[in-house]
Amino acid sequence: MPIVLPRLKFLTLFTLMVGGAIGCASVPANSQHDSFADYAESVFRHQSTVLSRLMMLSEAEQLPDNEAFENAEQTMHDACQLLNEYAERESDGEHMGLRFKAKVQASIEGCDASIQKMEALMSGLDQEQAPPHAHP
């Protein structure tokens, strides 16, 4: 059974907290974002979108029951754990030390990559379920 974890409730709070808390870090070279805060927010939003889609597919019983898919989902969960923990702590008003914030910053690119891999697997799923096009 997939581990779809809803994190949507943190999206608004995360948007507010990213700007001040980790806005000074650098943006990855391959990013189109102007600041690290924008990049982190974008990764969090992207993850939320992918998780929402996973939940919808799960509810519709359209998720494949295979190890590759489950491994990709677990990898995404693990890679994004610090980013999600940061958002959760921020929403609870907890103080976080600079060391923890640095760990979060260091984990975001891996989180982003795992989200993209999960999305690619889901894209392949969409292609498998698409009806064949009729030929004239």
Secondary structure, 3 states (H helix, E strand, C coil): CCCCCCCHHHHHHHHHHHHHHCCCCCCCCCCCCCCHHHHHHHHHHHHHHHHHHHHHHHHCCCCCCCHHHHHHHHHHHHHCHHHHHHHHHHHCCCCCCHHHHHHHHHHHHHHHHHHHHHHHHHHHHHHHHCCCCCCC
